[in-house]
Amino acid sequence: MKTGKVSDAATGFQLTREALAKTRRKALRQRCWYKALNGLERGIVELAIRCVEEVKSIKLKTALRKILAKLVSAFRPSYLDMAEKMGRPLAVRVSQLAQSWGNKLASKWKDDAAFTRYLGFTALGVDISRSIDLPMVGR
């Protein structure tokens, strides 16, 4: 018989006022509360913190799980995201510089995801050649 309850094992952790407030504080400290969530999502979490001691509604749990998943992914951006974030301004600058030297095709460089990632990994100090299987020359 279904009682309408979702087990804590299915949610990953208990959706209580304290857990939601702790997650909100962490998101504010890491400056991703306003970046990762829109106004409606922030409002749902804030109302749940104010009005509910423990979330029992399946619909509210589902909504909060989706919102919390967005926050968790925003807490630790992936290495690829960091490389793209660092590489984007470098790609724009390199593209502008090459265009000033007369390279007409360089205008496309700033939109090339692979080039942007390469510049980002280089800026982060990643040795790209170690992560790619290159044929060994001279061995």
C-alpha positions in Angstrom: 0.0 0.0 0.0 1.4 3.4 -1.0 1.4 6.0 1.7 2.7 8.8 -0.4 6.1 8.9 1.4 9.4 8.9 -0.3 12.1 7.1 1.7 15.2 9.0 2.9 17.4 6.5 0.9 15.7 7.6 -2.3 16.3 11.3 -1.6 20.0 10.9 -0.7 19.4 12.7 2.6 16.6 14.0 4.8 15.0 17.1 3.4 14.7 18.9 6.7 14.7 22.6 7.6 18.2 22.3 8.9 19.6 20.4 5.9 18.0 23.0 3.5 19.3 25.9 5.5 22.8 24.5 5.7 22.8 23.9 1.9 21.5 27.5 1.3 24.3 28.9 3.6 26.9 26.9 1.7 25.6 28.1 -1.6 25.6 31.7 -0.4 29.2 31.4 0.9 30.4 29.9 -2.4 28.5 32.6 -4.4 26.5 30.2 -6.4 23.0 30.7 -4.8 22.1 33.5 -7.3 24.1 32.2 -10.2 22.9 28.6 -10.2 19.2 29.2 -9.3 16.5 31.4 -10.7 14.1 33.4 -8.5 11.4 30.7 -8.5 13.9 28.0 -7.4 15.3 30.2 -4.6 11.8 31.0 -3.5 10.8 27.3 -3.3 13.8 26.5 -1.1 13.4 29.6 1.1 9.7 28.9 1.7 10.4 25.3 2.5 13.0 26.5 5.1 10.5 28.9 6.6 7.3 26.8 6.5 8.3 23.1 6.7 10.1 21.2 9.4 10.5 18.0 7.3 9.4 17.7 3.7 6.8 15.0 3.3 5.1 15.9 0.0 6.4 13.9 -3.0 6.0 16.8 -5.4 7.9 19.2 -3.1 10.6 16.5 -2.5 11.0 16.0 -6.3 11.2 19.8 -6.9 13.7 20.3 -4.1 15.8 17.3 -5.3 16.1 18.9 -8.8 17.0 22.3 -7.2 19.6 20.8 -4.9 21.1 18.8 -7.8 21.7 22.1 -9.6 23.3 23.6 -6.5 25.6 20.6 -5.9 26.8 20.7 -9.5 27.5 24.5 -9.0 29.4 23.9 -5.8 32.3 22.2 -7.6 32.6 23.2 -11.2 34.3 20.5 -13.3 37.8 20.8 -14.5 36.5 21.1 -18.0 34.3 24.0 -17.0 37.2 25.7 -15.3 39.3 25.3 -18.5 36.6 26.7 -20.6 36.1 29.6 -18.2 39.8 30.4 -18.2 40.3 29.8 -21.9 37.5 31.9 -23.2 39.1 35.3 -22.6 42.4 34.0 -23.8 40.8 32.7 -27.1 39.2 36.1 -27.7 42.5 37.9 -27.1 44.6 35.5 -29.3 41.9 35.8 -32.0 42.0 39.6 -31.9 45.8 39.6 -32.0 45.9 37.3 -35.0 43.3 39.3 -36.8 45.4 42.5 -36.2 48.3 40.7 -37.9 46.1 40.1 -41.0 44.8 36.5 -40.3 41.2 36.6 -41.6 40.4 33.1 -40.4 41.3 34.0 -36.8 37.9 35.5 -36.2 36.6 31.9 -35.8 39.1 30.9 -33.2 37.2 32.5 -30.3 34.2 30.3 -31.0 36.2 27.1 -31.3 35.5 25.0 -28.2 38.5 22.8 -28.6 40.8 25.8 -28.9 39.2 27.5 -25.9 39.7 24.3 -23.8 43.3 23.9 -25.0 44.1 27.5 -23.9 42.3 26.9 -20.6 44.2 23.7 -19.9 47.4 25.4 -20.8 46.6 28.3 -18.4 45.8 25.8 -15.6 49.1 24.0 -16.2 47.8 20.7 -17.6 50.2 18.8 -19.8 47.8 17.9 -22.6 50.3 15.5 -24.3 50.2 13.2 -21.2 46.5 12.7 -21.4 46.5 11.9 -25.2 48.0 8.7 -26.6 50.7 10.1 -28.9 53.0 7.8 -30.9 56.4 7.6 -29.4 59.0 8.9 -31.8 62.6 7.7 -31.6 61.9 4.8 -29.3 
